[in-house]
Amino acid sequence: MEKSRKTEVRTAEEMPWALMPDHVALYHREIVSAKEADELGIRMNSVLWEKIGVGGAVLPHYHDVAEIIHITAGKVRLLCNGEWQCYRAGDTFHVPAGVVHSVANDGDEPSEQISIFVPAEAEVPPNRFFGTTLVPADLAEVLRR
């Protein structure tokens, strides 16, 4: 498969909220699909921007992939290792494949989160922090924009 060689932009307006079936007042926008991950040359199942309405919940479930959930707005309760615990915007959960979990809105406004679904495989090369290379640029021009 040919890998993408240019930056792609998807505005929020191009990603409509869709109701997730089998949950309560859960909506999502797909930020990265499996197909888009393939085009980027990365191992990724999906990245979702999720919104849970007041009184809503992602019902208890588990996946065949690992999930990283970062709360970006509101208050939630997380079913964590068999117990419900309260969290808020800025908190992050690492959920291994096969582990039952649930997130419920715990406030009087919708909560939002970014959920990252990543393949969980027995044999994978070690991960590493990414490298960055600066390219020559006119700093004044960059800051002026």
Contacts in CASP RR format, 6 or more apart in sequence:
PFRMAT RR
TARGET T0000
AUTHOR 0000-0000-0000
METHOD contacts of the structure
MODEL  1
MEKSRKTEVRTAEEMPWALMPDHVALYHREIVSAKEADELGIRMNSVLWE
KIGVGGAVLPHYHDVAEIIHITAGKVRLLCNGEWQCYRAGDTFHVPAGVV
HSVANDGDEPSEQISIFVPAEAEVPPNRFFGTTLVPADLAEVLRR
1 38 0 8 1.000
1 39 0 8 1.000
2 39 0 8 1.000
3 39 0 8 1.000
3 40 0 8 1.000
3 41 0 8 1.000
4 39 0 8 1.000
4 40 0 8 1.000
8 36 0 8 1.000
10 31 0 8 1.000
12 29 0 8 1.000
15 29 0 8 1.000
15 30 0 8 1.000
15 31 0 8 1.000
15 49 0 8 1.000
16 29 0 8 1.000
17 27 0 8 1.000
17 28 0 8 1.000
17 29 0 8 1.000
17 51 0 8 1.000
18 27 0 8 1.000
18 28 0 8 1.000
18 29 0 8 1.000
19 26 0 8 1.000
19 27 0 8 1.000
20 26 0 8 1.000
20 27 0 8 1.000
20 28 0 8 1.000
20 50 0 8 1.000
20 58 0 8 1.000
22 59 0 8 1.000
23 56 0 8 1.000
23 57 0 8 1.000
23 58 0 8 1.000
23 59 0 8 1.000
24 55 0 8 1.000
24 56 0 8 1.000
24 57 0 8 1.000
24 59 0 8 1.000
25 52 0 8 1.000
25 53 0 8 1.000
25 54 0 8 1.000
25 55 0 8 1.000
25 56 0 8 1.000
25 57 0 8 1.000
25 105 0 8 1.000
26 50 0 8 1.000
26 51 0 8 1.000
26 52 0 8 1.000
26 53 0 8 1.000
26 56 0 8 1.000
26 57 0 8 1.000
26 58 0 8 1.000
27 50 0 8 1.000
27 51 0 8 1.000
27 52 0 8 1.000
27 53 0 8 1.000
28 48 0 8 1.000
28 49 0 8 1.000
28 50 0 8 1.000
28 51 0 8 1.000
29 48 0 8 1.000
29 49 0 8 1.000
29 50 0 8 1.000
30 46 0 8 1.000
30 47 0 8 1.000
30 48 0 8 1.000
30 49 0 8 1.000
31 47 0 8 1.000
31 48 0 8 1.000
31 49 0 8 1.000
31 114 0 8 1.000
32 40 0 8 1.000
32 44 0 8 1.000
32 46 0 8 1.000
32 47 0 8 1.000
33 46 0 8 1.000
34 44 0 8 1.000
34 45 0 8 1.000
34 46 0 8 1.000
37 43 0 8 1.000
37 44 0 8 1.000
37 45 0 8 1.000
37 46 0 8 1.000
43 118 0 8 1.000
43 119 0 8 1.000
44 116 0 8 1.000
44 117 0 8 1.000
44 118 0 8 1.000
44 119 0 8 1.000
45 65 0 8 1.000
45 117 0 8 1.000
45 118 0 8 1.000
45 119 0 8 1.000
46 116 0 8 1.000
46 117 0 8 1.000
47 114 0 8 1.000
47 115 0 8 1.000
47 116 0 8 1.000
47 117 0 8 1.000
48 114 0 8 1.000
48 115 0 8 1.000
48 117 0 8 1.000
49 112 0 8 1.000
49 113 0 8 1.000
49 114 0 8 1.000
50 58 0 8 1.000
50 112 0 8 1.000
50 113 0 8 1.000
50 114 0 8 1.000
50 115 0 8 1.000
51 110 0 8 1.000
51 111 0 8 1.000
51 112 0 8 1.000
52 58 0 8 1.000
52 76 0 8 1.000
52 103 0 8 1.000
52 104 0 8 1.000
52 105 0 8 1.000
52 110 0 8 1.000
52 111 0 8 1.000
52 112 0 8 1.000
52 113 0 8 1.000
53 105 0 8 1.000
53 110 0 8 1.000
53 111 0 8 1.000
54 105 0 8 1.000
54 107 0 8 1.000
54 108 0 8 1.000
54 109 0 8 1.000
54 110 0 8 1.000
55 104 0 8 1.000
55 105 0 8 1.000
56 104 0 8 1.000
56 105 0 8 1.000
57 102 0 8 1.000
57 103 0 8 1.000
57 104 0 8 1.000
57 105 0 8 1.000
58 102 0 8 1.000
58 103 0 8 1.000
58 104 0 8 1.000
59 102 0 8 1.000
60 79 0 8 1.000
60 100 0 8 1.000
60 101 0 8 1.000
60 102 0 8 1.000
61 100 0 8 1.000
61 101 0 8 1.000
61 102 0 8 1.000
62 97 0 8 1.000
62 98 0 8 1.000
62 99 0 8 1.000
62 100 0 8 1.000
62 101 0 8 1.000
63 95 0 8 1.000
63 97 0 8 1.000
63 98 0 8 1.000
63 117 0 8 1.000
64 97 0 8 1.000
64 98 0 8 1.000
64 120 0 8 1.000
65 97 0 8 1.000
65 117 0 8 1.000
65 118 0 8 1.000
65 119 0 8 1.000
65 120 0 8 1.000
66 94 0 8 1.000
66 95 0 8 1.000
66 96 0 8 1.000
66 97 0 8 1.000
66 117 0 8 1.000
66 118 0 8 1.000
66 119 0 8 1.000
66 120 0 8 1.000
67 93 0 8 1.000
67 95 0 8 1.000
67 101 0 8 1.000
67 115 0 8 1.000
67 116 0 8 1.000
67 117 0 8 1.000
67 118 0 8 1.000
68 92 0 8 1.000
68 93 0 8 1.000
68 94 0 8 1.000
68 95 0 8 1.000
68 115 0 8 1.000
68 116 0 8 1.000
68 118 0 8 1.000
69 92 0 8 1.000
69 93 0 8 1.000
69 95 0 8 1.000
69 103 0 8 1.000
69 113 0 8 1.000
69 114 0 8 1.000
69 115 0 8 1.000
69 116 0 8 1.000
70 90 0 8 1.000
70 91 0 8 1.000
70 92 0 8 1.000
70 93 0 8 1.000
70 113 0 8 1.000
70 114 0 8 1.000
70 116 0 8 1.000
71 87 0 8 1.000
71 88 0 8 1.000
71 89 0 8 1.000
71 90 0 8 1.000
71 91 0 8 1.000
71 92 0 8 1.000
71 111 0 8 1.000
71 112 0 8 1.000
71 113 0 8 1.000
72 89 0 8 1.000
72 90 0 8 1.000
72 112 0 8 1.000
72 113 0 8 1.000
72 114 0 8 1.000
73 89 0 8 1.000
73 109 0 8 1.000
73 110 0 8 1.000
73 111 0 8 1.000
73 112 0 8 1.000
74 88 0 8 1.000
74 89 0 8 1.000
74 105 0 8 1.000
74 107 0 8 1.000
74 109 0 8 1.000
74 110 0 8 1.000
74 111 0 8 1.000
74 112 0 8 1.000
75 86 0 8 1.000
75 87 0 8 1.000
75 88 0 8 1.000
75 89 0 8 1.000
75 105 0 8 1.000
75 106 0 8 1.000
75 107 0 8 1.000
75 111 0 8 1.000
76 86 0 8 1.000
76 87 0 8 1.000
76 88 0 8 1.000
76 103 0 8 1.000
76 104 0 8 1.000
76 105 0 8 1.000
76 106 0 8 1.000
76 111 0 8 1.000
76 113 0 8 1.000
77 84 0 8 1.000
77 85 0 8 1.000
77 86 0 8 1.000
77 87 0 8 1.000
77 103 0 8 1.000
77 104 0 8 1.000
77 106 0 8 1.000
78 84 0 8 1.000
78 85 0 8 1.000
78 86 0 8 1.000
78 87 0 8 1.000
78 93 0 8 1.000
78 101 0 8 1.000
78 102 0 8 1.000
78 103 0 8 1.000
79 100 0 8 1.000
79 101 0 8 1.000
79 102 0 8 1.000
79 103 0 8 1.000
80 93 0 8 1.000
80 101 0 8 1.000
82 100 0 8 1.000
84 104 0 8 1.000
86 106 0 8 1.000
87 93 0 8 1.000
89 111 0 8 1.000
93 101 0 8 1.000
93 103 0 8 1.000
95 101 0 8 1.000
96 120 0 8 1.000
97 120 0 8 1.000
103 111 0 8 1.000
103 113 0 8 1.000
105 111 0 8 1.000
END
